[in-house]
Amino acid sequence: MGSQPTLSSKWATRRAEKARRMARVTPLLQGCLLPTERIVEALEALLVPGDRVALEGDNQKQADFLSRNLAQLNPQKIHDLHMVISSISRPEHCDLFDRGIARKVNFSYAGAQSLRVAQLVEDGKLEIGAIHTYIELYSRMLVDLSPQIALICAEKGDAQGNLYTGFSTEDTPTIVEATAFHDGIVIAQVNEITDKLPRVDIPGSWIDIVVQSDRPFFLEALFTRDPRSISEIQILMAMMVIRGIYEHHHVTSLNHGIGFDTAAIELLLPTYGESLGLRGNICQHWILNPHPTLIPAIESGWVKSIHSFGGEPGMEAYTAARPDIYFNGADGSMRSNRVLAQLAGLYATDLFIGSTLQMDGNGNSSTVTNGRLAGFGGAPNMGSDPHGRRHSSPAWSSLLQGESPIMRGRKLVVQMVETFHKGGVPTFVESLDAIQVGEDAHLPIAPVMIYGDDVSHVVTEEGIAYLYKAQSSNERRAALAAIAGVSPIGIASDPKEVERLRHDGLVAFPEDLGVRLTDARRTLLAAKSIEELVDWSGGLYHPPDQFRSW
């Protein structure tokens, strides 16, 4: 092998700048290890005002030791940082902008901090570059959002910088690679520094600094839903989905969004789905976090494989004991990867089903509402029809429309919503709040989560609208109005037009699908509580304390 070529200084400015910065903290380090108590000092030495900083904080795993200490920096020294963060989920994320340490952000999701984010924008303390879907944000880290500094987290690390990310690998490899291979500095917080790792998930040559955190990184039980809270309306809607979509289109590969409505579907597979004789015909391959509510379906033989975006607290032992189902390493623990799961969800699955806060008469939807800049996470990616797909499947081909010799199928993108939220707030509106919110935040485009032309089906407690069958925009609006109840969109529905749409198969009510309202009872759920999910798992599921009621 030849020797490494000598680089001209004009072609290695990033590398030279990294070396200069690392030299500032060399006296603080023992190899790559940084003492816990020196983290603020190190960050102030490494960062420069205006730096682009990738902070690992998705909708589950958080590099919270690093984010808490980043928020403690002196804003006279470090200010106007440009944060690249998939989820603004913690109070200190907003503190960065409140204190002037950061100024601009490119993100995907805000969740619990959505109200505060909106206020920071209104106060002129936070500038939004763009609201992305996850895979879009990570992709831009390889293009025009390459970080100078990345702050990430892992379960364990060693003195050589090797990391074990384990069950909750999630975003870490992508952020590290985008930073390390463009001469950025990677700082990893770890729960434990050890001599021997269970496996090496990220090699030490990619990592610059390892610091043991003061406590284990935060991991939210985001996908855990207590079956006690599933309503009979959600059970009715789940029955319609199984009968009118999964069975009708022969859906075998899919992703479920977060919510009690999709949890209801999962818990009906071993009961209602079994009564229809659908086991082995639908819902076999999943791109999904380890949902506890899917345990009964797994144990009943419905599921062949699950690849996960991330982990879920309490599901570690269960996933390790089911290597035929989950993607596990030789050490026995599951390996998750958010970017790969997002890619699989986009190209390899036949269906995405999720919910939203608002939908207009054309099927456009958003979780951004007045006073809430929530963002949308992975839904715009999962809930889109990829025109680059070239492999076919029965479900994908079932949406073919027309007679042309050159045609393509279509991914099923399903929105599952009740016509009204709690407090009588309508889901269906004439105009999305996102339009005005986008204007107020000076965004170049309205923050729409899923565009209406990607939506193939909408399900409410009233029925299903098969929007992909519509021959015109007016027919599409009429089909949607037919299942929108007494919302501002639904009250304009024409009863005669509804009957025509039912006859032509663009709208189906429960009775059209053979679904009886009297059967939609909680007794149909395979598990009616977290405790029963534990029983189904044979004691392998260990739910977090907040979900224990026994």
DADAKA-V575412 format. One record per backbone hydrogen bond with DSSP energy under -0.5 kcal/mol. CO is the residue of the C=O (numbers start at 1). NH is the residue of the N-H. Records with the same first field share a line. If there is no record, write none. Layout:
# DADAKA-V575412
CO->NH  NH
This chain:
# DADAKA-V575412
8->11
9->12
12->16
13->17
14->18
15->19
16->20
17->21
18->22
19->23
20->24
21->24  25
22->25  26
25->28  29
26->29
28->35
29->31
30->32  33
32->210
33->30
34->212
35->38
36->39
38->42
39->43
40->44
41->45
42->46
43->47
48->51
51->53  82
52->148  149
53->55  84
54->56  151
55->57
56->63
57->87
60->220
61->58
62->64  218
63->67
64->68
65->69
66->70
67->71
69->72
70->73
73->75
74->77  78
77->79
79->50
81->83  103  104
82->53
83->85  106
84->55
85->108
86->108  109
87->89
88->113
90->93  94
91->94  95
92->96
93->97
94->97  98
95->99
96->101  102
97->100
100->80
101->81
103->127
104->83
105->129  130
106->85
107->132
108->376  377
109->88
110->113
111->114
113->117
114->118  373
115->119
116->120
117->121
118->122
119->123
120->125  126
121->124
126->128
127->105  129
130->107  132
133->137
134->138
135->139
136->140
137->141
138->141
139->142
140->143  145
148->185
149->54
150->152  187
151->56
152->189
154->191
155->191  192
156->164
157->194
158->161
159->32
162->158
163->165  201  202
164->155  156
165->168
166->169  336
169->172
170->338
171->174  175
172->176
173->177
174->178
175->179
176->180
177->181
179->182  184
180->183
185->150  187
186->208  209
187->152  189
188->211
189->154
190->213
192->157  194
199->201
202->163
203->206
204->207
209->188
210->34
211->190
218->62
220->222
221->224
223->225
225->227
226->229
227->230
231->235
232->236
233->237
234->238
235->239
236->240
237->241
238->242
239->243
240->244
241->245  246
242->247
243->248
245->249
246->250  251
247->250
250->252
251->283
252->284  285
253->350  351
254->287
255->353
259->263
260->264
261->265
262->266
263->267
264->268
265->268  269
267->526
268->271  272  273
269->274
271->275
272->276
273->278
274->277
278->281  282
282->280
284->286  304  305
285->254
286->288  307
289->291
291->294
292->295
294->298
295->299
296->300
297->302  303
298->301
305->286
306->327
307->288
308->337
310->290
312->315
314->542
315->319
316->320
317->321
319->322
322->325  326
325->306
326->328
327->335
329->332
333->329
334->336
337->341
338->342
339->343
340->344
341->345
342->346
343->347
344->348  349
350->412
351->255
352->414
353->257
354->416
358->366
359->429
360->363
364->360
365->449  450
366->357  358
367->369
369->372
372->369  374
374->110  111
376->379
377->134
378->381  382
379->383
381->384
384->386
385->387
386->389
393->397
394->398
396->399  410
397->400
405->407
411->413
412->352  414
413->456  457
414->354  416
415->417  459
419->427  428
421->424
422->425
424->426
425->421
427->359  429
428->488
432->435  436
433->437
434->438  447
435->439
436->440
437->441
438->443
439->442
446->448
450->365
451->454  455
452->455
456->467  468
457->415
458->465
459->417
462->510
463->460
464->466  508
465->458  467
466->469
467->470
472->476
473->477
474->478
475->479
476->480
477->481
478->482
479->483
480->483
481->484
484->487  490
487->491
489->492
490->493
493->495
494->498
495->499
496->500
497->501
498->502
499->503
500->504
501->505  506  507
502->505
506->466
508->464
509->512  513
510->513  515
511->514
514->516
516->519
517->520
519->521
521->524
522->525
529->533
530->534
531->535
532->536
533->537
534->539
535->538
537->540
540->318  542
541->543
544->547
545->548
547->549
